Amino acid sequence: MSDGSSDESTGESRDAGSEGGAAEPTDDEVVRTAAEAAEGVVFAHYDQSAVTDLDVTVTFEEGVLDVDVYLNAPDDPDPDAVAREAAETAGEAVDELFEA
């Protein structure tokens, strides 16, 4: 783009699985945890005012987590890498939720 920004969409899917133990988190808790973690990564790298567009889509169906991060932000740091990190961190946050 000519305005120095970059559009990036990246996704990550993982099987959250059942580990037994305490009551498992609800689907809503899983989705909220993943979305908050992904947004946290993005805003750790960019000021909120610098992000032109951010869309974090999270689904959790039949034990499978799917996280898609669309990011339009300045080129420094690389928005592709930030979007990938956000999706990966979302998955890790959900893994920790199930381990708790």
C-alpha positions as semicolon CSV with decimal commas, in nm:
position;residue;x (nm);y (nm);z (nm)
1;M;0,000;0,000;0,000
2;S;0,121;0,349;-0,071
3;D;0,050;0,475;0,282
4;G;0,331;0,262;0,424
5;S;0,097;0,012;0,582
6;S;0,060;-0,357;0,525
7;D;-0,240;-0,587;0,522
8;E;-0,181;-0,922;0,687
9;S;-0,404;-1,212;0,769
10;T;-0,277;-1,522;0,938
11;G;-0,446;-1,811;1,106
12;E;-0,371;-2,095;1,337
13;S;-0,571;-2,406;1,419
14;R;-0,506;-2,646;1,702
15;D;-0,680;-2,925;1,886
16;A;-0,739;-2,805;2,241
17;G;-0,816;-3,159;2,353
18;S;-0,946;-3,276;2,687
19;E;-0,698;-3,326;2,966
20;G;-0,939;-3,432;3,243
21;G;-0,925;-3,274;3,586
22;A;-1,128;-2,967;3,678
23;A;-1,430;-2,845;3,486
24;E;-1,331;-2,743;3,136
25;P;-1,372;-2,383;3,025
26;T;-1,680;-2,294;2,824
27;D;-1,655;-2,226;2,452
28;D;-1,717;-1,856;2,527
29;E;-1,426;-1,850;2,774
30;V;-1,199;-2,013;2,517
31;V;-1,294;-1,765;2,245
32;R;-1,260;-1,464;2,477
33;T;-0,921;-1,582;2,609
34;A;-0,783;-1,634;2,258
35;A;-0,912;-1,299;2,128
36;E;-0,776;-1,105;2,427
37;A;-0,436;-1,272;2,396
38;A;-0,412;-1,195;2,024
39;E;-0,513;-0,832;2,071
40;G;-0,265;-0,800;2,357
41;V;0,022;-0,905;2,130
42;V;-0,078;-0,660;1,858
43;F;-0,106;-0,367;2,098
44;A;0,221;-0,459;2,266
45;H;0,388;-0,390;1,931
46;Y;0,184;-0,093;1,806
47;D;0,013;0,209;1,957
48;Q;-0,360;0,166;1,916
49;S;-0,373;0,481;1,701
50;A;-0,121;0,331;1,456
51;V;-0,338;0,027;1,377
52;T;-0,557;0,106;1,078
53;D;-0,753;-0,219;1,098
54;L;-0,749;-0,523;1,324
55;D;-0,982;-0,819;1,300
56;V;-0,934;-1,117;1,528
57;T;-1,168;-1,403;1,444
58;V;-1,177;-1,696;1,684
59;T;-1,385;-2,011;1,657
60;F;-1,385;-2,308;1,890
61;E;-1,587;-2,605;1,768
62;E;-1,560;-2,970;1,866
63;G;-1,237;-2,904;2,055
64;V;-1,067;-2,732;1,760
65;L;-0,950;-2,374;1,798
66;D;-0,916;-2,158;1,487
67;V;-0,764;-1,810;1,518
68;D;-0,740;-1,571;1,225
69;V;-0,572;-1,232;1,266
70;Y;-0,609;-0,959;1,003
71;L;-0,380;-0,664;1,070
72;N;-0,330;-0,341;0,880
73;A;-0,053;-0,150;1,052
74;P;0,278;0,027;0,980
75;D;0,564;-0,182;0,842
76;D;0,780;-0,152;1,154
77;P;0,760;-0,401;1,315
78;D;0,660;-0,639;1,036
79;P;0,280;-0,679;1,057
80;D;0,305;-1,031;0,909
81;A;0,524;-1,142;1,198
82;V;0,306;-0,965;1,455
83;A;-0,010;-1,129;1,318
84;R;0,155;-1,473;1,330
85;E;0,276;-1,411;1,685
86;A;-0,073;-1,298;1,786
87;A;-0,234;-1,616;1,648
88;E;0,027;-1,839;1,812
89;T;-0,005;-1,660;2,145
90;A;-0,383;-1,698;2,131
91;G;-0,342;-2,074;2,094
92;E;-0,093;-2,088;2,379
93;A;-0,328;-1,890;2,605
94;V;-0,605;-2,142;2,536
95;D;-0,370;-2,432;2,606
96;E;-0,290;-2,273;2,944
97;L;-0,662;-2,227;3,010
98;F;-0,719;-2,602;2,968
99;E;-0,416;-2,687;3,185
100;A;-0,538;-2,474;3,476
